[in-house]
């Protein structure tokens, strides 16, 4: 980012940035060193914009959060189907599209890996989630991952992504998806 044209006066109390104001939390001004920390995070909270900016004036911080995002990591050492991501559908009847879903796995025992992409649709009546359909259109696997598996399901009022490892093999999994919700 170019700083061209910005007048810098670091010798006086006149800071270049007076305040930064986000969606909530209040305006944040620089500390004595003329600094405001801009932090990043993610959240599964539903927000139509997909992003929030929250100020923490007492600590001179702004946090930029990617919302509508679910992430998780797990390690498997057996062939048991295990949830890696769970999203509660909520008490309000709604429809969901699960998009940009991806899972990667690394078989650290044998040195192989896998990459998987998915999409899905779900509705809830506020007490029970119903899968409209799911698709894993792209799967890439080394031979060392051929016996592993991934799946999408619903249980109760939860949206669940699962992985299945391989008996006697240590597999490290990392997964994420974004979603849209309308009620």
N, C-alpha and C positions, 0 to 999 in steps of 0.2 A: 504494500500500500504506500502510495506516495505521500510524503509529508510536505510537499512543495506548497508554498504559500502560507503555511502556518507560522505565526509569529511565536517564538518561544521565549518566555521570560521566566527562567528557572531561578532567578535571583531574588524575586519578590513574592509576596503572598498572592499575586494575581495569577491564578492557575489558568492554563489554556482551556481546560474543561471545567465548566461551572457545575453542571449536574447532568446525570443520565437518568431518564425516567422510563421505566418499563411498563408492563401491563398492570403490575400491582407491587405493593411493598414500599412505595415511596421513592422519591428522588434520591439518587446517590451522588454525593460529591466526592472530590478527591481527598485523600489523606494529606498529611503534612508534606509528603514527598510528591504531591501532585499525581497520585496514582489511584485508579479505580480498577479492581480486579474484575475481569469478565470471565466467568466460569461456564462450563458446559455440563449438561446432564441429560438423561432421558427418563421418561415416565410412561406408565401405561394409562395414565389419566386421559379420558376422552376430552379432546379440545378440537373444535372444528377447524381451527387454523393450523393445528399440528405443531405449534411452537408457542412457548410463553417466555416472557422476560420478567423476572421478579427481582426487585431491588432489596438490598439489605443495607440501609443507610448507616446503621451503627458500625458495620464492618467494612464499609467502602467497597461493596460487592454488588454485581449484577449477575444473576444466573440465567443463562439461556437454556431452556429445556425443550428437547424434542418430545412431543407428546404423542399419544396413540401408538406407542412403540413398546413391545414386550421383548425382553431379552433374557437369556439364561445360559448357564453352563453346567455340565454334569460329567462325571467320569463313570463309565461302566466297566465291569470286570466279568460279566456273565451275559447270558442270553435272555435275561428278564426284560420285558417291556417296561420302560421307565419314563415318567413324564419329565420333560425338560422345560416346557412352558405351559403356564395355566393362566387364563384370563377369565375372571368372573363376568358373566354376561349382564348382571345387574337385575334389579327388581322391576324395572320399567320395560314393557314389551318393546322390542327393537329388532332391527336387522343389522347384520355385520357383514362387511367384506374384509376378508383377511388377505392382505396383499404384501408383496415384497418379502414373502417368507423365505428364509434360507437357513440351512443347517450345514455345518461342516463337522466332520469327524476325522480324528487322527488316531490310527491304530499304532500306539507307541510300542507295542510288543513286536509287531512285524514291520513297522515302517510304512504302512499304506494309509491312504486317505480317501475321503469321499466328500462330494459337494452336492447338495440337493436344494431345489427350489420348489415352492408350493404356493397355491392360492386356495381359498375356500370361501363358502358362504354359510352363514348361520342365522337363525332367528331364535328369539326367546319370547315366551309369553310372560316373562317376569319370574317364573319358577323353574322352567325346564327349557334347556337349549335344544335345538333341533338342527342337525347338519343338513344343509341344502345340497351340499356336494363339496368335494375337495379333489384337487388334482396336483400331482407331482410330475409336471411335464418334463423336467430336466433333472437327470441324475447322472453323476459322474462318479465312478468308483474304481480304485485299484483292486486287484484280485484279493488283496488282504482284507477288503471290506465287503466282499460278496455275500457273506452270511449275515451281515448286519441289516437293519431295516429302520425305516422311519414311518410314522403314521400320524394322521389327523383324526381326532374324535371329539365328541362331546360327552360329558357325564354330569348328570344333575343339571345345574345351570352354569357349567364351566366349559370353556373352549380349551382343548388340550392338544399339545404337540408331544409326541412320544418318540423315543429312540429305543432300538433293541441292539444291544451289543453282541459280542461273541464270547462264548464260554472260554475262560482262561486267557482272554486278551484284554488288555487295558486300552480303552478307547476314550479319548477326551473329546467331548462334544461342545459345540457353541452354536446357539440358535437365536434368531430374531424374526419378528414380523411387525408390520404396521397394519393398522386397521382403520376403517371408517365405520361409524355407527349412526343410524338414524332411527328415531322413535316417533 
